[in-house]
Amino acid sequence: MSAQPLTFEGVFEMFQEVKTMIQETSKQIRENAEQMKETDRKIQENAEQMKETDRKIQENAEQMKETDRRLDLKFQETAEQIKKTHQDIGFLGSRIGDIIEHMVGGRILDKFQALGYEVDDYTRCHTFRNKTLGIKGEIDLMLHDGDVAILIEVKTTLEIADVRQHLERMEKYRRFINAWIPGCPIRYIGAVAGAIVEGDAVDFAHANGLYTIVQSGEGVEIVPTPEHFRVKEW
């Protein structure tokens, strides 16, 4: 089969096809270039984000290091506070013991005898407990004879709350005695003592039938009771 001779129209058509192919190729090259440019931008953004992430990780590491340092410091401070609290508790216990010794040395027996109580002996730190009744406690100082016992609660600083607690302690001790010695004839009366007396603790004690003992220049003194005072017996 013989080849067809080229015509002007055929050549023009071929030229148009080639031109179209070139235009399409150029378009794809431009699109690829834009895509590569966008890819480079994203790579750069990711690099910046990774750099920022590394910076934040470093900041967090520094913050954690600082937090650990502060926790260690706080732990040390807490340990020191606990140690000081234990020392204070030990001092307080010693201080109460000193006050009791001061009360005895200040002839507290004589002072209650002057009020008509024939107490002639005392007991320190008298503990009591009854598991069946679920009660227990401790009397700091007990003055006694055959018929009357005076139960004294001693505080470095005496407050109304301490008076309330001693009233409850008196009730518990009476229940303890009744269970231990049914029909026990001993009368129990109460007193509270403090090196420092806060607020209306004295008035509150008197209103509830308790004597109050305070330190004075002579050693210790029983605070004079008001005219309407009536000692409470348990």
C-alpha atoms as one frame of an Amber mdcrd trajectory, in Angstrom:
protein
   0.000   0.000   0.000   1.517   3.331  -1.065   1.920   6.191   1.398  -0.499
   9.054   1.189   1.106  12.270   0.167   1.238  14.997   2.840  -1.157  17.794
   2.415  -1.176  21.223   3.973  -4.168  20.296   6.063  -2.457  17.109   7.291
   0.693  18.961   8.251  -1.326  21.663  10.064  -3.271  19.036  11.965  -0.053
  17.297  13.049   1.361  20.653  14.103  -1.738  21.327  16.226  -1.468  17.930
  17.912   2.185  18.505  18.744   1.348  21.970  20.060  -1.392  20.530  22.267
   0.963  17.844  23.608   3.575  20.507  24.405   0.985  22.630  26.216  -0.266
  19.652  28.241   3.308  18.688  29.132   4.095  22.265  30.191   0.948  22.331
  32.305   1.909  19.073  34.019   5.448  20.373  34.585   4.028  23.533  36.199
   1.600  21.505  38.322   4.411  19.175  39.393   6.552  22.178  40.229   3.744
  23.630  42.368   3.260  20.271  44.088   6.979  20.014  44.777   6.934  23.568
  46.102   3.979  22.735  48.373   5.719  19.549  49.488   8.853  21.533  50.343
   6.685  23.988  52.328   5.066  21.171  54.276   8.450  19.579  54.927   9.685
  22.933  56.244   6.559  23.304  58.403   7.042  19.807  59.803  10.672  20.623
  60.516   9.565  23.755  62.402   6.927  21.769  64.306   9.509  19.133  65.230
  11.844  21.899  66.365   9.026  23.425  68.473   8.158  19.994  69.864  11.793
  19.465  70.853  11.781  22.877  72.525   8.613  22.031  74.482  10.047  18.648
  75.490  13.115  20.438  76.778  10.952  22.972  78.630   8.897  20.159  80.173
  12.075  18.397  81.215  13.260  21.589  82.920   9.852  22.043  84.576   9.863
  18.451  85.812  13.378  18.969  87.143  12.220  22.125  88.957   9.113  20.320
  90.253  11.265  17.490  91.591  13.513  20.035  93.279  10.533  21.751  94.907
   9.049  18.421  95.990  12.356  17.446  97.566  12.479  20.801  99.340   8.846
  20.449 100.490   9.535  16.920 101.715  12.503  18.177 103.707  10.407  21.021
 105.159   7.618  18.580 106.077  10.123  16.246 107.698  11.478  19.155 109.725
   7.948  20.191 110.738   7.136  16.624 111.842  10.364  16.521 113.821   9.557
  19.868 115.442   5.995  18.724 116.215   7.330  15.632 117.952   9.714  17.829
 119.915   6.869  20.180 120.832   4.711  17.261 121.961   7.569  15.983 124.085
   8.079  19.446 125.539   4.341  19.787 126.207   4.259  16.493 128.067   7.244
  17.590 130.101   5.656  20.990 130.687   2.432  19.452 132.041   4.520  17.261
 134.317   6.302  20.385 135.555   2.963  22.100 136.234   1.740  19.101 138.252
   4.938  19.058 140.270   4.524  22.804 140.778   0.947  22.277 141.956   1.988
  19.620 144.463   4.947  21.692 145.569   2.616  24.662 145.926   0.703  22.737
 148.584  -2.436  22.132 146.520  -3.522  19.604 149.165  -3.477  22.332 151.799
  -5.497  24.659 149.572  -8.277  22.104 149.091  -8.160  21.257 152.783  -8.803
  24.951 153.445 -12.020  24.533 151.452 -13.118  21.733 153.757 -11.867  18.666
 151.856  -9.824  16.262 153.980  -7.588  15.174 151.107  -4.190  14.021 152.334
  -2.667  12.101 149.421  -2.414  12.291 145.640  -1.860  10.122 142.572  -0.322
  11.291 139.302  -1.299  10.082 135.811  -4.015   7.714 136.969  -5.268   5.678
 133.986  -8.538   3.775 133.721 -10.085   1.485 131.100 -13.109  -0.759 130.706
 -13.258  -2.653 127.408 -16.813  -3.819 128.005 -18.086  -0.260 128.417 -15.713
   1.012 125.756 -14.309   3.773 127.952 -10.801   4.760 128.889  -8.915   7.829
 130.021  -6.276   9.346 132.246  -6.483  11.620 135.272  -3.501  13.972 135.449
  -3.695  14.470 139.211  -6.029  12.877 141.744  -6.302  14.101 145.323  -8.066
  11.743 147.711  -8.968  10.645 151.187 -11.460   7.987 152.185 -14.683   9.645
 151.043 -13.780  12.261 148.459 -11.504  12.311 145.431 -10.707  15.409 143.387
  -9.903  14.668 139.741  -7.779  17.410 138.195  -7.087  17.951 134.483  -3.910
  19.952 133.829  -3.267  21.987 130.685  -0.494  24.294 129.627  -3.199  26.540
 128.146  -6.686  25.983 129.531  -9.621  26.605 127.177 -13.372  26.017 127.330
 -12.979  22.913 125.151 -10.665  21.431 127.784 -13.297  22.022 130.462 -15.920
  20.237 128.351 -13.601  17.280 127.849 -12.950  17.037 131.579 -16.693  17.013
 132.292 -16.990  14.065 129.898 -13.992  12.447 131.576 -15.663  12.763 134.982
 -18.780  11.003 133.629 -16.644   8.204 132.179 -14.722   7.758 135.402 -17.916
   7.505 137.463 -19.193   4.815 135.068 -15.846   3.034 135.320 -15.968   3.070
 139.134 -19.598   1.905 139.240 -18.731  -1.070 137.039 -15.549  -1.864 138.970
 -16.904  -1.298 142.494 -20.713  -1.389 142.453 -22.151   0.927 145.075 -18.808
   2.703 145.622 -19.508   5.496 148.174 -16.626   7.748 147.143 -17.721  11.167
 145.900 -15.805  12.524 142.937 -15.458  16.212 142.210 -13.548  17.871 139.400
 -11.054  20.660 138.872  -9.145  22.059 135.898  -5.746  23.734 136.000  -3.742
  25.783 133.533  -0.532  27.753 133.388  -2.425  30.068 131.015  -6.213  30.418
 131.068  -7.940  31.536 127.864 -11.202  33.455 127.504 -14.107  32.460 129.722
 -12.701  29.060 130.726 -12.857  29.900 134.439 -16.469  31.118 134.272 -17.451
  28.066 132.219 -15.791  25.715 134.724 -17.536  27.385 137.665 -20.879  27.280
 135.854 -20.455  23.511 135.540 -19.401  22.904 139.141 -15.634  22.558 138.620
 -12.881  24.261 140.583 -10.187  26.119 138.645  -6.509  26.229 139.556  -4.088
  28.824 138.169  -0.456  29.706 138.692   0.324  32.618 140.950   3.226  34.270
 142.685   2.875  31.811 145.545   2.866  28.791 143.258  -0.731  27.860 142.485
  -4.078  29.186 143.613  -7.656  27.964 143.495  -9.663  30.696 141.795 -12.294
  32.057 144.224 -15.713  30.743 143.277 -18.742  32.993 142.781 -21.472  33.150
 145.414 -23.861  30.978 143.416 -21.221  28.287 142.864 -22.229  24.713 143.647
 -19.626  22.017 143.266 -20.778  19.107 141.128 -20.351  15.578 142.458 -20.151
  12.360 140.463
